[in-house]
Amino acid sequence: MCSQPPKNINDSWLLREAFDLISLMPKETVRIGFSGGEPTLYGERLIELLRHTKRMLPHTTIDILSNGRAFKDMEFTKKYAAIEHPAMLLGIPLYSDDPIRHDYVVQSKGAFDETIQGILNLKKLQQKVEIRIVLHKQTIERLTKTCEFIARNLLFVDHVALMGLEITGFTRANLDLLWIDPYEYKDTLSEAVSILNAYGMNTSVYNHPLCTVNPDVWGNYTKSISDWKNEYVEECVGCSKIGDCGGFFSSGKQYRHSEHIKAFQIGDGDVSLCGRQR
């Protein structure tokens, strides 16, 4: 289901280009994100890139998307922590409380244990960690149990994101194994959010049209899809909450989206979400 699958080519030029691009960015840049593939495969060079980013953009928030497995190595984790960036966060996926299920989703045996060890090492060194759960047919069945596991064992992480599926990359080839209409799991999503909220965890719901989630999660709802790939469908025309709604990935609009899209009318609900923007 990887949305940015790796290619069997030498792409080390991307890292060299990243150093140059960061040097050209304006100092007032608010946020920058690093993703892959898997950025930690660059090892020491990634650490150098993050140091360079801190030096060139000292006030810029840094988000890094990683499977977290490289941080099972405490020495590597210490080098990452030694950057001492005040606003650097690792977004790490955890797809199930069941190691077999997590390993199946990521297609790598032993990944669950390495990911958990990586998270523990990072938090031991007081690094910021966000746990990400992409919601699809292979993860939704144990979602509430996964959230209970996180709340009981990883209460110290900084953020939990419950994310709708982006239909791109490997997802397209495995769509029948992955796709479930968000409307069908809206009650499960409500229960999962309730569990995390009860434990006082910082929780967000990303990548869902507003009309496919229950009102009881609106307090955790966030407009999260980047503007360059964010679209709406014909059923959204005239919706009174379109300004609050996260809409669709463009790929979802093209390939598959919920069959339960319905425009809100004025007076439907009274919760403003305008402040919840990623």
Secondary structure, DSSP 8 states (H G I E B T S, - for coil): --SS---SS--THHHHHHHHHHHHS-TT--EEEE-SS-GGGGTHHHHHHHHHHHHH-TT-EEEEE--SGGGGSHHHHHHHHTT--TTEEEEEE---SSHHHHHHHHT-TTHHHHHHHHHHHHHHTT-EEEEEEE-STTTGGGHHHHHHHHHHH-TT-SEEEEE-----THHHHTHHHH---GGGGHHHHHHHHHHHHHTT--EEEES--GGGS-GGGGGGB-B-S-GGGEE--GGGTT-TTTTT---EEHHHHHH---S------TTS-----TT-B-
